Amino acid sequence: MGRSKLPERGLVIVAGGGIAAVKSDICGSPGCNNFGPNASVGAWYKISPYVSLAGGIDYVRLGAEEKDPRRPLNIAFQTEVIEVTGTFVLNLLDSYAGSGKYRSSRKRFVVPYIRGGGGFIYYTATSFPAEANRLEDSQTTYDPERNYPAIAAVIPFGGGLRFRFSDEIAVAGEMIYHITSTDYLDNVGPRLANPGTDHYGVAAIKIMYTPVIKNKIFSRSAQNN
């Protein structure tokens, strides 16, 4: 924990990266997933030591291949996703140490949180023969099951741990699950497989920067007076 005179509120700039996995008609386990990268930028606004509002833009690449012998479709896919979301963040512990009527000026080093919200995804899915392993290695692609790029609604929810290193810098590790309104993240719709929407999960590390320039200016002005 570190002592701080700055209030636990205001703007936080966030950027991060991680890995993503998909749950779709042709793949619902780690064994058939081709884990893809995730990159994100966004901002949080701390309303109180417990509550924040967050908005962000994520890039996600999803991929998997059919490995169910009961449905040998010989299909693999790769999907590029741009996600725009807004979420409500709730700290499970007060950002400051102490409890009850006592609150220390020391902030906690680790604060667990949960968050959830909504938004939309803009995505393009491409499927190809599974023996190619990667889209870049395939000389054949299958016809699209719908018009791409496409837009769908998404509901992200999950949680993480935030580690505070200073008033300016914190690092968070989080896992977020995304429920979508589309059945075409794998370019396999209800015509070829069981109907049902496709989902994906992201595990990421995020760097969180809290600007304190104004606070420093005000502090110097107070000292000069």
VODO-943583 format. One record per residue (C-alpha): residue number from 0; residue in three letters; x, y, z. Coordinates in steps of 0.5 Angstrom, whole numbers. Layout:
<sites>
{seq:NUM type:ALA c1:X c2:Y c3:Z};
...
</sites>
This chain:
<sites>
{seq:0 type:MET c1:0 c2:0 c3:0};
{seq:1 type:GLY c1:2 c2:7 c3:-1};
{seq:2 type:ARG c1:0 c2:14 c3:2};
{seq:3 type:SER c1:-3 c2:19 c3:-3};
{seq:4 type:LYS c1:-6 c2:25 c3:-2};
{seq:5 type:LEU c1:-10 c2:25 c3:-9};
{seq:6 type:PRO c1:-17 c2:23 c3:-9};
{seq:7 type:GLU c1:-20 c2:17 c3:-12};
{seq:8 type:ARG c1:-24 c2:20 c3:-17};
{seq:9 type:GLY c1:-22 c2:23 c3:-24};
{seq:10 type:LEU c1:-20 c2:20 c3:-31};
{seq:11 type:VAL c1:-16 c2:14 c3:-32};
{seq:12 type:ILE c1:-13 c2:12 c3:-39};
{seq:13 type:VAL c1:-12 c2:5 c3:-41};
{seq:14 type:ALA c1:-9 c2:1 c3:-46};
{seq:15 type:GLY c1:-7 c2:-7 c3:-46};
{seq:16 type:GLY c1:-6 c2:-13 c3:-49};
{seq:17 type:GLY c1:-8 c2:-21 c3:-49};
{seq:18 type:ILE c1:-11 c2:-27 c3:-52};
{seq:19 type:ALA c1:-18 c2:-29 c3:-54};
{seq:20 type:ALA c1:-21 c2:-36 c3:-55};
{seq:21 type:VAL c1:-28 c2:-37 c3:-58};
{seq:22 type:LYS c1:-34 c2:-41 c3:-57};
{seq:23 type:SER c1:-38 c2:-43 c3:-63};
{seq:24 type:ASP c1:-42 c2:-48 c3:-67};
{seq:25 type:ILE c1:-35 c2:-52 c3:-69};
{seq:26 type:CYS c1:-31 c2:-51 c3:-63};
{seq:27 type:GLY c1:-33 c2:-50 c3:-55};
{seq:28 type:SER c1:-26 c2:-52 c3:-52};
{seq:29 type:PRO c1:-19 c2:-50 c3:-52};
{seq:30 type:GLY c1:-17 c2:-56 c3:-56};
{seq:31 type:CYS c1:-20 c2:-53 c3:-62};
{seq:32 type:ASN c1:-18 c2:-46 c3:-61};
{seq:33 type:ASN c1:-13 c2:-42 c3:-65};
{seq:34 type:PHE c1:-12 c2:-37 c3:-59};
{seq:35 type:GLY c1:-11 c2:-30 c3:-62};
{seq:36 type:PRO c1:-9 c2:-23 c3:-60};
{seq:37 type:ASN c1:-13 c2:-18 c3:-57};
{seq:38 type:ALA c1:-11 c2:-10 c3:-56};
{seq:39 type:SER c1:-15 c2:-5 c3:-53};
{seq:40 type:VAL c1:-15 c2:3 c3:-51};
{seq:41 type:GLY c1:-20 c2:6 c3:-47};
{seq:42 type:ALA c1:-21 c2:10 c3:-41};
{seq:43 type:TRP c1:-24 c2:10 c3:-34};
{seq:44 type:TYR c1:-28 c2:15 c3:-30};
{seq:45 type:LYS c1:-27 c2:14 c3:-23};
{seq:46 type:ILE c1:-34 c2:17 c3:-19};
{seq:47 type:SER c1:-32 c2:14 c3:-12};
{seq:48 type:PRO c1:-27 c2:9 c3:-9};
{seq:49 type:TYR c1:-32 c2:4 c3:-11};
{seq:50 type:VAL c1:-35 c2:6 c3:-18};
{seq:51 type:SER c1:-32 c2:7 c3:-24};
{seq:52 type:LEU c1:-35 c2:8 c3:-31};
{seq:53 type:ALA c1:-31 c2:5 c3:-37};
{seq:54 type:GLY c1:-31 c2:6 c3:-45};
{seq:55 type:GLY c1:-26 c2:2 c3:-50};
{seq:56 type:ILE c1:-24 c2:0 c3:-57};
{seq:57 type:ASP c1:-22 c2:-7 c3:-57};
{seq:58 type:TYR c1:-19 c2:-11 c3:-63};
{seq:59 type:VAL c1:-19 c2:-19 c3:-63};
{seq:60 type:ARG c1:-17 c2:-24 c3:-67};
{seq:61 type:LEU c1:-21 c2:-31 c3:-67};
{seq:62 type:GLY c1:-20 c2:-37 c3:-70};
{seq:63 type:ALA c1:-21 c2:-45 c3:-69};
{seq:64 type:GLU c1:-22 c2:-51 c3:-73};
{seq:65 type:GLU c1:-28 c2:-57 c3:-73};
{seq:66 type:LYS c1:-25 c2:-63 c3:-69};
{seq:67 type:ASP c1:-32 c2:-66 c3:-67};
{seq:68 type:PRO c1:-32 c2:-73 c3:-71};
{seq:69 type:ARG c1:-40 c2:-73 c3:-71};
{seq:70 type:ARG c1:-40 c2:-67 c3:-75};
{seq:71 type:PRO c1:-34 c2:-67 c3:-80};
{seq:72 type:LEU c1:-35 c2:-61 c3:-84};
{seq:73 type:ASN c1:-27 c2:-60 c3:-85};
{seq:74 type:ILE c1:-28 c2:-53 c3:-83};
{seq:75 type:ALA c1:-23 c2:-48 c3:-80};
{seq:76 type:PHE c1:-24 c2:-40 c3:-79};
{seq:77 type:GLN c1:-21 c2:-34 c3:-78};
{seq:78 type:THR c1:-25 c2:-27 c3:-75};
{seq:79 type:GLU c1:-23 c2:-20 c3:-75};
{seq:80 type:VAL c1:-27 c2:-17 c3:-69};
{seq:81 type:ILE c1:-27 c2:-9 c3:-67};
{seq:82 type:GLU c1:-31 c2:-8 c3:-61};
{seq:83 type:VAL c1:-34 c2:-2 c3:-58};
{seq:84 type:THR c1:-36 c2:-2 c3:-51};
{seq:85 type:GLY c1:-38 c2:2 c3:-45};
{seq:86 type:THR c1:-38 c2:-2 c3:-38};
{seq:87 type:PHE c1:-40 c2:-1 c3:-30};
{seq:88 type:VAL c1:-34 c2:-2 c3:-26};
{seq:89 type:LEU c1:-35 c2:-4 c3:-19};
{seq:90 type:ASN c1:-29 c2:-5 c3:-14};
{seq:91 type:LEU c1:-30 c2:-11 c3:-9};
{seq:92 type:LEU c1:-26 c2:-7 c3:-4};
{seq:93 type:ASP c1:-25 c2:0 c3:-2};
{seq:94 type:SER c1:-19 c2:3 c3:-6};
{seq:95 type:TYR c1:-17 c2:6 c3:1};
{seq:96 type:ALA c1:-14 c2:1 c3:7};
{seq:97 type:GLY c1:-18 c2:1 c3:13};
{seq:98 type:SER c1:-26 c2:-1 c3:14};
{seq:99 type:GLY c1:-32 c2:2 c3:18};
{seq:100 type:LYS c1:-31 c2:9 c3:20};
{seq:101 type:TYR c1:-24 c2:8 c3:20};
{seq:102 type:ARG c1:-20 c2:10 c3:13};
{seq:103 type:SER c1:-13 c2:11 c3:12};
{seq:104 type:SER c1:-10 c2:15 c3:7};
{seq:105 type:ARG c1:-6 c2:9 c3:4};
{seq:106 type:LYS c1:-9 c2:6 c3:-2};
{seq:107 type:ARG c1:-9 c2:-1 c3:-3};
{seq:108 type:PHE c1:-4 c2:-5 c3:-7};
{seq:109 type:VAL c1:-9 c2:-10 c3:-10};
{seq:110 type:VAL c1:-16 c2:-8 c3:-11};
{seq:111 type:PRO c1:-21 c2:-14 c3:-14};
{seq:112 type:TYR c1:-26 c2:-11 c3:-19};
{seq:113 type:ILE c1:-32 c2:-14 c3:-23};
{seq:114 type:ARG c1:-35 c2:-10 c3:-29};
{seq:115 type:GLY c1:-40 c2:-11 c3:-34};
{seq:116 type:GLY c1:-44 c2:-7 c3:-40};
{seq:117 type:GLY c1:-46 c2:-7 c3:-47};
{seq:118 type:GLY c1:-44 c2:-5 c3:-54};
{seq:119 type:PHE c1:-43 c2:-7 c3:-61};
{seq:120 type:ILE c1:-38 c2:-11 c3:-65};
{seq:121 type:TYR c1:-36 c2:-10 c3:-73};
{seq:122 type:TYR c1:-33 c2:-17 c3:-75};
{seq:123 type:THR c1:-31 c2:-20 c3:-82};
{seq:124 type:ALA c1:-31 c2:-28 c3:-81};
{seq:125 type:THR c1:-27 c2:-32 c3:-86};
{seq:126 type:SER c1:-27 c2:-40 c3:-87};
{seq:127 type:PHE c1:-23 c2:-45 c3:-90};
{seq:128 type:PRO c1:-21 c2:-52 c3:-90};
{seq:129 type:ALA c1:-18 c2:-55 c3:-84};
{seq:130 type:GLU c1:-12 c2:-58 c3:-86};
{seq:131 type:ALA c1:-9 c2:-51 c3:-88};
{seq:132 type:ASN c1:-9 c2:-50 c3:-80};
{seq:133 type:ARG c1:-8 c2:-42 c3:-82};
{seq:134 type:LEU c1:-12 c2:-38 c3:-86};
{seq:135 type:GLU c1:-5 c2:-35 c3:-89};
{seq:136 type:ASP c1:-3 c2:-42 c3:-91};
{seq:137 type:SER c1:-10 c2:-44 c3:-95};
{seq:138 type:GLN c1:-11 c2:-43 c3:-102};
{seq:139 type:THR c1:-18 c2:-44 c3:-101};
{seq:140 type:THR c1:-24 c2:-40 c3:-98};
{seq:141 type:TYR c1:-31 c2:-42 c3:-97};
{seq:142 type:ASP c1:-37 c2:-38 c3:-99};
{seq:143 type:PRO c1:-39 c2:-33 c3:-94};
{seq:144 type:GLU c1:-45 c2:-35 c3:-90};
{seq:145 type:ARG c1:-47 c2:-28 c3:-90};
{seq:146 type:ASN c1:-45 c2:-21 c3:-92};
{seq:147 type:TYR c1:-39 c2:-18 c3:-89};
{seq:148 type:PRO c1:-37 c2:-14 c3:-85};
{seq:149 type:ALA c1:-43 c2:-15 c3:-80};
{seq:150 type:ILE c1:-45 c2:-12 c3:-74};
{seq:151 type:ALA c1:-48 c2:-15 c3:-68};
{seq:152 type:ALA c1:-49 c2:-13 c3:-60};
{seq:153 type:VAL c1:-44 c2:-16 c3:-55};
{seq:154 type:ILE c1:-45 c2:-16 c3:-47};
{seq:155 type:PRO c1:-38 c2:-16 c3:-44};
{seq:156 type:PHE c1:-38 c2:-18 c3:-36};
{seq:157 type:GLY c1:-32 c2:-21 c3:-32};
{seq:158 type:GLY c1:-27 c2:-18 c3:-27};
{seq:159 type:GLY c1:-20 c2:-17 c3:-25};
{seq:160 type:LEU c1:-15 c2:-15 c3:-20};
{seq:161 type:ARG c1:-12 c2:-8 c3:-20};
{seq:162 type:PHE c1:-5 c2:-7 c3:-18};
{seq:163 type:ARG c1:-3 c2:0 c3:-16};
{seq:164 type:PHE c1:4 c2:2 c3:-16};
{seq:165 type:SER c1:4 c2:10 c3:-16};
{seq:166 type:ASP c1:-1 c2:15 c3:-16};
{seq:167 type:GLU c1:0 c2:15 c3:-24};
{seq:168 type:ILE c1:1 c2:8 c3:-25};
{seq:169 type:ALA c1:-3 c2:1 c3:-24};
{seq:170 type:VAL c1:-3 c2:-5 c3:-28};
{seq:171 type:ALA c1:-9 c2:-10 c3:-28};
{seq:172 type:GLY c1:-10 c2:-17 c3:-30};
{seq:173 type:GLU c1:-17 c2:-19 c3:-32};
{seq:174 type:MET c1:-22 c2:-24 c3:-36};
{seq:175 type:ILE c1:-28 c2:-22 c3:-39};
{seq:176 type:TYR c1:-33 c2:-26 c3:-43};
{seq:177 type:HIS c1:-37 c2:-23 c3:-49};
{seq:178 type:ILE c1:-44 c2:-26 c3:-51};
{seq:179 type:THR c1:-46 c2:-24 c3:-58};
{seq:180 type:SER c1:-52 c2:-23 c3:-62};
{seq:181 type:THR c1:-49 c2:-27 c3:-68};
{seq:182 type:ASP c1:-49 c2:-34 c3:-70};
{seq:183 type:TYR c1:-43 c2:-32 c3:-75};
{seq:184 type:LEU c1:-37 c2:-31 c3:-72};
{seq:185 type:ASP c1:-34 c2:-37 c3:-75};
{seq:186 type:ASN c1:-38 c2:-36 c3:-82};
{seq:187 type:VAL c1:-42 c2:-42 c3:-80};
{seq:188 type:GLY c1:-49 c2:-41 c3:-79};
{seq:189 type:PRO c1:-56 c2:-45 c3:-77};
{seq:190 type:ARG c1:-56 c2:-48 c3:-84};
{seq:191 type:LEU c1:-49 c2:-52 c3:-83};
{seq:192 type:ALA c1:-49 c2:-53 c3:-75};
{seq:193 type:ASN c1:-54 c2:-52 c3:-69};
{seq:194 type:PRO c1:-57 c2:-46 c3:-68};
{seq:195 type:GLY c1:-54 c2:-41 c3:-63};
{seq:196 type:THR c1:-50 c2:-35 c3:-62};
{seq:197 type:ASP c1:-43 c2:-35 c3:-61};
{seq:198 type:HIS c1:-39 c2:-32 c3:-56};
{seq:199 type:TYR c1:-31 c2:-31 c3:-54};
{seq:200 type:GLY c1:-27 c2:-29 c3:-48};
{seq:201 type:VAL c1:-21 c2:-25 c3:-47};
{seq:202 type:ALA c1:-15 c2:-25 c3:-42};
{seq:203 type:ALA c1:-11 c2:-19 c3:-42};
{seq:204 type:ILE c1:-6 c2:-15 c3:-38};
{seq:205 type:LYS c1:-8 c2:-7 c3:-38};
{seq:206 type:ILE c1:-3 c2:-1 c3:-36};
{seq:207 type:MET c1:-7 c2:4 c3:-33};
{seq:208 type:TYR c1:-5 c2:12 c3:-33};
{seq:209 type:THR c1:-8 c2:17 c3:-28};
{seq:210 type:PRO c1:-6 c2:24 c3:-31};
{seq:211 type:VAL c1:-4 c2:28 c3:-24};
{seq:212 type:ILE c1:-1 c2:35 c3:-28};
{seq:213 type:LYS c1:-7 c2:39 c3:-25};
{seq:214 type:ASN c1:-6 c2:37 c3:-18};
{seq:215 type:LYS c1:1 c2:38 c3:-19};
{seq:216 type:ILE c1:0 c2:45 c3:-21};
{seq:217 type:PHE c1:-5 c2:47 c3:-16};
{seq:218 type:SER c1:0 c2:44 c3:-10};
{seq:219 type:ARG c1:5 c2:49 c3:-13};
{seq:220 type:SER c1:0 c2:54 c3:-13};
{seq:221 type:ALA c1:-2 c2:53 c3:-6};
{seq:222 type:GLN c1:6 c2:52 c3:-3};
{seq:223 type:ASN c1:7 c2:59 c3:-7};
{seq:224 type:ASN c1:2 c2:62 c3:-3};
</sites>
